[in-house]
Amino acid sequence: MQKNPLIHAILKEIKLTQEEILVFDRFWTEKIIEKGAYLLRNGDVCRSDNYVISGLLKAFYINAENGNEEILYFAIDDWWATDIDSFSKQKPSLYNIQAVEQTSVLQISYHSFHQLLREIPALERYFRIILEGYLGTLQKRLVDNQVYDAESRYYRFLETYPTIASKVPQYLIASYLGVSAEFISRIRKKNKLS
C-alpha cells in the first residue's frame, strides 16, 4: 500500500509502473494549513497545485458592491483546491482559498508539475480526467442556478454533497448558494415542523 493518498486516487483512473510511482512521490510535499490561514490570496499568483488529504478549504472572493464573501467552491478530502487559471498562466488570482478547519494538502509547484508531466506522460490523461470532472461540476452548477429556485438548490446541494453539508457551517452553504443564512434557517425550521 502506498503512503501517498493521491497515488490511490490516480491508480483508480490510470496505470502507473512502480518506477513511475517512485518518481511521482519525489515531486510532492505535504503542507498543513491551520484553520483560518490562507492557501491563496486574491492578487497573488497560485504557485502550487493542491490536493486535499484531509480537512476543508473554501474558495471565495469579496463582492465589491456589498463587501460579502461569495463562496465559489469547497474542497474536502480527495479534492483539489487550486485557482486553475492563475496556476496555469502564472497570473494573479481573482479569489482566495482559506482553511475552514486544519487542512493537510499535497502540493506541487508550477515548474515541478510540468517536469512531472514530462517524466510521466500518462499523468496527462489523469489530469485531463480531473479537469473534465471539474468542468462538468461547473456546468451543473450554472444550470442549477438558472433552472432551480433557492430551496431546490439547497436540497440538491445536500443530496450532491452530503459530506460537505455535514462539515460546513450553514452561513457558508448560504453564501455558496447565493442566499441568506436566514433563508437556510427557515428551510431547516420548516422541515423540522413537517
GROMACS elastic network, one bead per residue, 0.5 to 0.9 nm:
[ bonds ]
;  ai    aj funct       b0    kb
    1     4     6  0.89770   500
    1     8     6  0.87338   500
    2     5     6  0.72465   500
    2     7     6  0.70560   500
    2     8     6  0.73622   500
    2    21     6  0.88711   500
    3     6     6  0.88759   500
    3     7     6  0.82211   500
    3     8     6  0.89036   500
    4     7     6  0.55627   500
    4     8     6  0.72668   500
    4    25     6  0.73192   500
    4   106     6  0.88589   500
    5     8     6  0.52693   500
    5     9     6  0.67297   500
    5    10     6  0.88977   500
    5    53     6  0.69225   500
    5    78     6  0.80087   500
    6     9     6  0.50955   500
    6    10     6  0.61940   500
    6    11     6  0.86064   500
    6    51     6  0.73893   500
    6    52     6  0.88114   500
    6    53     6  0.78386   500
    6    78     6  0.74602   500
    6   106     6  0.80989   500
    7    10     6  0.50061   500
    7    11     6  0.60016   500
    7    12     6  0.86580   500
    7    21     6  0.74057   500
    7    24     6  0.83843   500
    7    25     6  0.84419   500
    8    11     6  0.52415   500
    8    12     6  0.65320   500
    9    12     6  0.54156   500
    9    13     6  0.71891   500
    9    78     6  0.75565   500
   10    13     6  0.54179   500
   10    14     6  0.61342   500
   10    15     6  0.79866   500
   10    16     6  0.85956   500
   10   123     6  0.83546   500
   10   126     6  0.66616   500
   11    14     6  0.51645   500
   11    15     6  0.56949   500
   11    16     6  0.69985   500
   12    15     6  0.80151   500
   13   125     6  0.86770   500
   13   126     6  0.64767   500
   13   129     6  0.80919   500
   14   122     6  0.74736   500
   14   123     6  0.78829   500
   14   125     6  0.76623   500
   14   126     6  0.64955   500
   15   122     6  0.79224   500
   16    19     6  0.79997   500
   16    20     6  0.58410   500
   16    21     6  0.64378   500
   16   120     6  0.85722   500
   16   122     6  0.75429   500
   16   123     6  0.86705   500
   17    20     6  0.50708   500
   17    21     6  0.63191   500
   17    22     6  0.87646   500
   18    21     6  0.50726   500
   18    22     6  0.63906   500
   18    23     6  0.87646   500
   19    22     6  0.51575   500
   19    23     6  0.63181   500
   19    24     6  0.86020   500
   20    24     6  0.59670   500
   20    25     6  0.86778   500
   20   119     6  0.82993   500
   20   120     6  0.65905   500
   21    25     6  0.63019   500
   21    26     6  0.89570   500
   22    25     6  0.53756   500
   22    26     6  0.68470   500
   23    26     6  0.55190   500
   23    27     6  0.73773   500
   23   116     6  0.81740   500
   23   119     6  0.80532   500
   23   120     6  0.82175   500
   24    27     6  0.57907   500
   24    28     6  0.74572   500
   24   116     6  0.69928   500
   24   119     6  0.87955   500
   24   120     6  0.78844   500
   25    28     6  0.58238   500
   25    29     6  0.85016   500
   26    29     6  0.81645   500
   27   107     6  0.83618   500
   27   108     6  0.62743   500
   27   109     6  0.83874   500
   27   112     6  0.64260   500
   27   113     6  0.76733   500
   27   115     6  0.88690   500
   27   116     6  0.70666   500
   28   106     6  0.59952   500
   28   107     6  0.54294   500
   28   108     6  0.51450   500
   28   109     6  0.83552   500
   28   112     6  0.86567   500
   29   105     6  0.82249   500
   29   106     6  0.54659   500
   29   107     6  0.53236   500
   29   108     6  0.67656   500
   30    53     6  0.88688   500
   30   104     6  0.68777   500
   30   105     6  0.56477   500
   30   107     6  0.62190   500
   31   103     6  0.82831   500
   31   104     6  0.57156   500
   31   105     6  0.53852   500
   31   106     6  0.63391   500
   31   107     6  0.71708   500
   32   102     6  0.70677   500
   32   103     6  0.56996   500
   32   105     6  0.64656   500
   32   106     6  0.89843   500
   33    36     6  0.81984   500
   33    37     6  0.60771   500
   33    38     6  0.73456   500
   33    39     6  0.70070   500
   33    98     6  0.84169   500
   33    99     6  0.64167   500
   33   101     6  0.83003   500
   33   102     6  0.57343   500
   33   103     6  0.51274   500
   33   104     6  0.62529   500
   33   105     6  0.77935   500
   34    37     6  0.54133   500
   34    38     6  0.83854   500
   34    99     6  0.65477   500
   34   100     6  0.85171   500
   34   101     6  0.67613   500
   34   103     6  0.64559   500
   34   104     6  0.87113   500
   35    38     6  0.86508   500
   35    56     6  0.89373   500
   35    57     6  0.89953   500
   35    98     6  0.79297   500
   35    99     6  0.50093   500
   35   100     6  0.54462   500
   35   103     6  0.73379   500
   36    98     6  0.61581   500
   36    99     6  0.51942   500
   36   100     6  0.60006   500
   36   101     6  0.71069   500
   36   102     6  0.81234   500
   37    97     6  0.88002   500
   37    98     6  0.57523   500
   37    99     6  0.56988   500
   37   100     6  0.83884   500
   37   102     6  0.86804   500
   38    41     6  0.64952   500
   38    96     6  0.72641   500
   38    97     6  0.58260   500
   38    99     6  0.63383   500
   39    46     6  0.89142   500
   39    50     6  0.89910   500
   39    57     6  0.86110   500
   39    81     6  0.87637   500
   39    82     6  0.89739   500
   39    96     6  0.76478   500
   39    97     6  0.53519   500
   39    98     6  0.56528   500
   39    99     6  0.73175   500
   40    43     6  0.88222   500
   40    44     6  0.68595   500
   40    45     6  0.79957   500
   40    46     6  0.65797   500
   40    47     6  0.88825   500
   40    59     6  0.88332   500
   40    82     6  0.83991   500
   40    83     6  0.84778   500
   40    93     6  0.79949   500
   40    95     6  0.77796   500
   40    96     6  0.52407   500
   40    98     6  0.69765   500
   41    44     6  0.55964   500
   41    45     6  0.83142   500
   41    46     6  0.85378   500
   41    93     6  0.72041   500
   41    94     6  0.83111   500
   41    95     6  0.64095   500
   41    97     6  0.65227   500
   41    98     6  0.82175   500
   42    45     6  0.83379   500
   42    61     6  0.74942   500
   42    92     6  0.72206   500
   42    93     6  0.52034   500
   42    94     6  0.51634   500
   42    96     6  0.50207   500
   42    97     6  0.84568   500
   43    91     6  0.85172   500
   43    93     6  0.50674   500
   43    94     6  0.62266   500
   43    95     6  0.75126   500
   43    96     6  0.86359   500
   44    47     6  0.86324   500
   44    86     6  0.85916   500
   44    91     6  0.78384   500
   44    93     6  0.56154   500
   44    94     6  0.84377   500
   44    95     6  0.89596   500
   44    96     6  0.89690   500
   45    83     6  0.89231   500
   45    86     6  0.59175   500
   45    87     6  0.69599   500
   45    90     6  0.58658   500
   45    91     6  0.53164   500
   45    93     6  0.56278   500
   46    49     6  0.77591   500
   46    82     6  0.72301   500
   46    83     6  0.63977   500
   46    84     6  0.81450   500
   46    85     6  0.86455   500
   46    86     6  0.53853   500
   46    88     6  0.85543   500
   46    90     6  0.67072   500
   46    91     6  0.75380   500
   46    92     6  0.71233   500
   46    93     6  0.65098   500
   46   110     6  0.85260   500
   47    86     6  0.81918   500
   47    87     6  0.60627   500
   47    90     6  0.72337   500
   47   108     6  0.83506   500
   47   109     6  0.57268   500
   47   110     6  0.58607   500
   47   111     6  0.89419   500
   48    82     6  0.74528   500
   48    87     6  0.67707   500
   48   107     6  0.58492   500
   48   108     6  0.52065   500
   48   110     6  0.57368   500
   48   113     6  0.84496   500
   49    80     6  0.77037   500
   49    81     6  0.72660   500
   49    82     6  0.55630   500
   49    83     6  0.82084   500
   49    84     6  0.81181   500
   49    87     6  0.71341   500
   49   106     6  0.81744   500
   49   107     6  0.56199   500
   49   108     6  0.54171   500
   49   109     6  0.65022   500
   49   110     6  0.72626   500
   49   113     6  0.79729   500
   50    79     6  0.86177   500
   50    80     6  0.56874   500
   50    81     6  0.53420   500
   50    82     6  0.58684   500
   50   105     6  0.59792   500
   50   106     6  0.56477   500
   50   108     6  0.68679   500
   51    75     6  0.89467   500
   51    77     6  0.82439   500
   51    78     6  0.67309   500
   51    79     6  0.59645   500
   51    81     6  0.63695   500
   51    82     6  0.83561   500
   51   104     6  0.85997   500
   51   105     6  0.53040   500
   51   106     6  0.50737   500
   51   107     6  0.65221   500
   51   108     6  0.88971   500
   52    55     6  0.70780   500
   52    56     6  0.79692   500
   52    57     6  0.85068   500
   52    75     6  0.70456   500
   52    76     6  0.62268   500
   52    77     6  0.51610   500
   52    78     6  0.54645   500
   52    79     6  0.54441   500
   52    80     6  0.58857   500
   52    81     6  0.70219   500
   52   103     6  0.73091   500
   52   104     6  0.61445   500
   52   106     6  0.64959   500
   52   107     6  0.89421   500
   53    76     6  0.78899   500
   53    77     6  0.51239   500
   53    78     6  0.58650   500
   53    79     6  0.79425   500
   53   103     6  0.75612   500
   53   104     6  0.54038   500
   53   105     6  0.52154   500
   53   106     6  0.68495   500
   54    76     6  0.65187   500
   54    78     6  0.74864   500
   54   102     6  0.82735   500
   54   103     6  0.55855   500
   54   104     6  0.53010   500
   54   105     6  0.71055   500
   55    75     6  0.81606   500
   55    76     6  0.57587   500
   55    77     6  0.61945   500
   55    99     6  0.78422   500
   55   100     6  0.78914   500
   55   101     6  0.59666   500
   55   102     6  0.57854   500
   55   104     6  0.63181   500
   55   105     6  0.85030   500
   56    74     6  0.70427   500
   56    75     6  0.56894   500
   56    77     6  0.73386   500
   56    98     6  0.86724   500
   56    99     6  0.60084   500
   56   100     6  0.55058   500
   56   101     6  0.56401   500
   56   102     6  0.72467   500
   56   103     6  0.59546   500
   56   104     6  0.88399   500
   56   164     6  0.84437   500
   56   167     6  0.80348   500
   56   168     6  0.82776   500
   57    73     6  0.84945   500
   57    74     6  0.56663   500
   57    75     6  0.50760   500
   57    76     6  0.66194   500
   57    81     6  0.74139   500
   57    97     6  0.65582   500
   57    98     6  0.54854   500
   57   100     6  0.53672   500
   57   101     6  0.72629   500
   57   102     6  0.87474   500
   57   103     6  0.72552   500
   58    71     6  0.68679   500
   58    72     6  0.75859   500
   58    73     6  0.59913   500
   58    75     6  0.63556   500
   58    81     6  0.83612   500
   58    96     6  0.80452   500
   58    97     6  0.55660   500
   58    98     6  0.54654   500
   58    99     6  0.64278   500
   58   100     6  0.65865   500
   58   172     6  0.87598   500
   59    70     6  0.85340   500
   59    71     6  0.59352   500
   59    72     6  0.54142   500
   59    73     6  0.53289   500
   59    74     6  0.62314   500
   59    75     6  0.80569   500
   59    81     6  0.77677   500
   59    82     6  0.87033   500
   59    83     6  0.87101   500
   59    95     6  0.68227   500
   59    96     6  0.55104   500
   59    98     6  0.65310   500
   60    69     6  0.63574   500
   60    70     6  0.53242   500
   60    72     6  0.51911   500
   60    73     6  0.72433   500
   60    94     6  0.89778   500
   60    95     6  0.55826   500
   60    96     6  0.53136   500
   60    97     6  0.64701   500
   60    98     6  0.82166   500
   60   176     6  0.89018   500
   61    64     6  0.89521   500
   61    68     6  0.83623   500
   61    69     6  0.58441   500
   61    70     6  0.54474   500
   61    71     6  0.68518   500
   61    72     6  0.75937   500
   61    94     6  0.71245   500
   61    96     6  0.60160   500
   61    97     6  0.88432   500
   62    65     6  0.87938   500
   62    66     6  0.83512   500
   62    67     6  0.57500   500
   62    68     6  0.55655   500
   62    70     6  0.60370   500
   62    71     6  0.88851   500
   62    95     6  0.78714   500
   62    96     6  0.87722   500
   63    66     6  0.57709   500
   63    67     6  0.50347   500
   63    68     6  0.52888   500
   63    69     6  0.62696   500
   63    70     6  0.65311   500
   64    67     6  0.54464   500
   64    68     6  0.78263   500
   65    68     6  0.81884   500
   66    69     6  0.89631   500
   68   175     6  0.86064   500
   69   172     6  0.88651   500
   69   175     6  0.71121   500
   70   172     6  0.86592   500
   70   175     6  0.55760   500
   70   176     6  0.65148   500
   70   178     6  0.76202   500
   71    74     6  0.77898   500
   71   172     6  0.70502   500
   71   173     6  0.80788   500
   71   174     6  0.87762   500
   71   175     6  0.55565   500
   71   177     6  0.81226   500
   71   178     6  0.84135   500
   72    95     6  0.87441   500
   72   175     6  0.86995   500
   72   176     6  0.62622   500
   73    81     6  0.87875   500
   73   176     6  0.70505   500
   74    79     6  0.88841   500
   74    81     6  0.80542   500
   74   164     6  0.75622   500
   74   168     6  0.88040   500
   74   176     6  0.87510   500
   75    78     6  0.82084   500
   75    79     6  0.55061   500
   75    80     6  0.62897   500
   75    81     6  0.58969   500
   75   164     6  0.83948   500
   76    79     6  0.56180   500
   76    80     6  0.80236   500
   76    81     6  0.87163   500
   76   103     6  0.86876   500
   76   163     6  0.84333   500
   76   164     6  0.72404   500
   77    80     6  0.85501   500
   77   103     6  0.89588   500
   77   104     6  0.89148   500
   77   105     6  0.89916   500
   80   105     6  0.89003   500
   80   130     6  0.89803   500
   81    84     6  0.87991   500
   81    97     6  0.74838   500
   81   105     6  0.88663   500
   82    85     6  0.86682   500
   82    86     6  0.83390   500
   82    87     6  0.72540   500
   82    97     6  0.79647   500
   83    86     6  0.53775   500
   83    87     6  0.59928   500
   83    88     6  0.84740   500
   83    93     6  0.66743   500
   83    94     6  0.83062   500
   83    95     6  0.78212   500
   83    96     6  0.87031   500
   83    97     6  0.84953   500
   84    87     6  0.50920   500
   84    88     6  0.58552   500
   84    89     6  0.82968   500
   85    88     6  0.53899   500
   85    89     6  0.59716   500
   85    90     6  0.77823   500
   85    91     6  0.76627   500
   85    92     6  0.89075   500
   85    93     6  0.76467   500
   86    89     6  0.54314   500
   86    90     6  0.51393   500
   86    92     6  0.57671   500
   86    93     6  0.51599   500
   86    94     6  0.80426   500
   87    90     6  0.50573   500
   87    91     6  0.71578   500
   87    92     6  0.87355   500
   87    93     6  0.83223   500
   87   110     6  0.68091   500
   88    91     6  0.81542   500
   88   110     6  0.76141   500
   89    92     6  0.88592   500
   90    93     6  0.87665   500
   90   110     6  0.80892   500
   93    96     6  0.75900   500
   98   101     6  0.89316   500
   99   102     6  0.63128   500
   99   103     6  0.63702   500
  100   103     6  0.80659   500
  100   168     6  0.80290   500
  108   111     6  0.83269   500
  108   112     6  0.62037   500
  108   113     6  0.59621   500
  109   112     6  0.51256   500
  109   113     6  0.59079   500
  109   114     6  0.87222   500
  110   113     6  0.51600   500
  110   114     6  0.65893   500
  110   115     6  0.88064   500
  111   114     6  0.53446   500
  111   115     6  0.62712   500
  111   116     6  0.86142   500
  112   116     6  0.59484   500
  112   117     6  0.86052   500
  113   116     6  0.50448   500
  113   117     6  0.63675   500
  113   118     6  0.87581   500
  114   117     6  0.51289   500
  114   118     6  0.63181   500
  114   119     6  0.87398   500
  115   118     6  0.50611   500
  115   119     6  0.62591   500
  115   120     6  0.85948   500
  116   119     6  0.51058   500
  116   120     6  0.59441   500
  116   121     6  0.80243   500
  116   123     6  0.81793   500
  117   120     6  0.50961   500
  117   121     6  0.51692   500
  117   122     6  0.76941   500
  117   123     6  0.60898   500
  117   124     6  0.63512   500
  118   121     6  0.57056   500
  120   123     6  0.59115   500
  120   124     6  0.80792   500
  121   124     6  0.56956   500
  121   125     6  0.79871   500
  122   125     6  0.57652   500
  122   126     6  0.71303   500
  123   127     6  0.62115   500
  123   128     6  0.84443   500
  124   127     6  0.53621   500
  124   128     6  0.61517   500
  124   129     6  0.87208   500
  125   128     6  0.50300   500
  125   129     6  0.62422   500
  125   130     6  0.87280   500
  126   129     6  0.51441   500
  126   130     6  0.63732   500
  126   131     6  0.87795   500
  127   131     6  0.61464   500
  127   132     6  0.85254   500
  128   131     6  0.50971   500
  128   132     6  0.60782   500
  128   133     6  0.86012   500
  129   132     6  0.51087   500
  129   133     6  0.62743   500
  129   134     6  0.86658   500
  130   133     6  0.51941   500
  130   134     6  0.62443   500
  130   135     6  0.87204   500
  131   135     6  0.60730   500
  131   136     6  0.84796   500
  132   135     6  0.51404   500
  132   136     6  0.61146   500
  132   137     6  0.86302   500
  133   136     6  0.50771   500
  133   137     6  0.62537   500
  133   138     6  0.87298   500
  134   137     6  0.51339   500
  134   138     6  0.63308   500
  134   139     6  0.87434   500
  135   138     6  0.50205   500
  135   139     6  0.61793   500
  135   140     6  0.85988   500
  136   139     6  0.51069   500
  136   140     6  0.61849   500
  136   141     6  0.86263   500
  137   140     6  0.51031   500
  137   141     6  0.62010   500
  137   142     6  0.87047   500
  138   141     6  0.50726   500
  138   142     6  0.62444   500
  138   143     6  0.87096   500
  139   142     6  0.51022   500
  139   143     6  0.62670   500
  139   144     6  0.85756   500
  140   143     6  0.51505   500
  140   144     6  0.60436   500
  140   145     6  0.85784   500
  141   144     6  0.50001   500
  141   145     6  0.61142   500
  141   146     6  0.86344   500
  142   145     6  0.52113   500
  142   146     6  0.63404   500
  142   147     6  0.86589   500
  143   146     6  0.51106   500
  143   147     6  0.58835   500
  143   148     6  0.80516   500
  144   147     6  0.52551   500
  144   148     6  0.53910   500
  144   149     6  0.83446   500
  144   152     6  0.87605   500
  144   153     6  0.65831   500
  144   156     6  0.86414   500
  145   148     6  0.60206   500
  145   149     6  0.75823   500
  145   150     6  0.81552   500
  145   153     6  0.73692   500
  145   177     6  0.82004   500
  146   149     6  0.82315   500
  148   151     6  0.79887   500
  148   152     6  0.57873   500
  148   153     6  0.59959   500
  149   152     6  0.54144   500
  149   153     6  0.62299   500
  149   154     6  0.87614   500
  150   153     6  0.50512   500
  150   154     6  0.62251   500
  150   155     6  0.88432   500
  150   177     6  0.72866   500
  150   178     6  0.80584   500
  150   179     6  0.70664   500
  150   183     6  0.88316   500
  151   154     6  0.50930   500
  151   155     6  0.64808   500
  151   156     6  0.86939   500
  151   183     6  0.85976   500
  151   184     6  0.81933   500
  151   187     6  0.72422   500
  152   155     6  0.51872   500
  152   156     6  0.61002   500
  152   157     6  0.85197   500
  153   156     6  0.50076   500
  153   157     6  0.60305   500
  153   158     6  0.86500   500
  153   177     6  0.70274   500
  154   157     6  0.51048   500
  154   158     6  0.63638   500
  154   159     6  0.87203   500
  154   173     6  0.82942   500
  154   174     6  0.82961   500
  154   177     6  0.70082   500
  154   184     6  0.78477   500
  154   187     6  0.88192   500
  155   158     6  0.50762   500
  155   159     6  0.61702   500
  155   160     6  0.85342   500
  156   159     6  0.50316   500
  156   160     6  0.59161   500
  156   161     6  0.82841   500
  157   160     6  0.51347   500
  157   161     6  0.56820   500
  157   162     6  0.76450   500
  157   164     6  0.89872   500
  157   165     6  0.76542   500
  157   173     6  0.86254   500
  157   177     6  0.84402   500
  158   161     6  0.54211   500
  158   162     6  0.51730   500
  158   163     6  0.85514   500
  158   164     6  0.82061   500
  158   165     6  0.58951   500
  158   166     6  0.87267   500
  159   162     6  0.58778   500
  159   165     6  0.89139   500
  160   163     6  0.89358   500
  161   164     6  0.53680   500
  161   165     6  0.61167   500
  161   166     6  0.87158   500
  162   166     6  0.61754   500
  162   167     6  0.87584   500
  163   166     6  0.52394   500
  163   167     6  0.64266   500
  163   168     6  0.86777   500
  164   167     6  0.51623   500
  164   168     6  0.58006   500
  164   173     6  0.89480   500
  165   168     6  0.55469   500
  165   169     6  0.78723   500
  165   170     6  0.79953   500
  165   173     6  0.74346   500
  166   169     6  0.81566   500
  168   171     6  0.83262   500
  168   172     6  0.65752   500
  168   173     6  0.68314   500
  169   172     6  0.55623   500
  169   173     6  0.67042   500
  169   174     6  0.89053   500
  170   173     6  0.50392   500
  170   174     6  0.61274   500
  170   175     6  0.86567   500
  170   181     6  0.65310   500
  170   184     6  0.70996   500
  170   185     6  0.81240   500
  171   175     6  0.62787   500
  171   176     6  0.87166   500
  171   180     6  0.73854   500
  171   182     6  0.84491   500
  171   184     6  0.80279   500
  172   176     6  0.62089   500
  172   177     6  0.86161   500
  172   181     6  0.80581   500
  173   176     6  0.50112   500
  173   177     6  0.62005   500
  173   178     6  0.85114   500
  173   179     6  0.85994   500
  173   181     6  0.80820   500
  173   184     6  0.84120   500
  174   177     6  0.51160   500
  174   178     6  0.59636   500
  174   179     6  0.50156   500
  174   180     6  0.55422   500
  174   181     6  0.52981   500
  174   182     6  0.85832   500
  174   183     6  0.78623   500
  174   184     6  0.64998   500
  175   179     6  0.60654   500
  175   180     6  0.69531   500
  175   181     6  0.77065   500
  176   179     6  0.78613   500
  177   180     6  0.86616   500
  179   182     6  0.83022   500
  179   183     6  0.65023   500
  179   184     6  0.76072   500
  180   183     6  0.51619   500
  180   184     6  0.67840   500
  180   185     6  0.88167   500
  181   184     6  0.51898   500
  181   185     6  0.62720   500
  181   186     6  0.87609   500
  182   186     6  0.62031   500
  182   187     6  0.87156   500
  183   186     6  0.51491   500
  183   187     6  0.63892   500
  183   188     6  0.87442   500
  184   187     6  0.51520   500
  184   188     6  0.62112   500
  184   189     6  0.85511   500
  185   188     6  0.51580   500
  185   189     6  0.60197   500
  185   190     6  0.84935   500
  186   189     6  0.50420   500
  186   190     6  0.60019   500
  186   191     6  0.85942   500
  187   190     6  0.51136   500
  187   191     6  0.63061   500
  187   192     6  0.88059   500
  188   191     6  0.51687   500
  188   192     6  0.63973   500
  188   193     6  0.88730   500
  189   192     6  0.51394   500
  189   193     6  0.64354   500
  189   194     6  0.88328   500
  190   193     6  0.52107   500
  190   194     6  0.63459   500
  191   194     6  0.50952   500
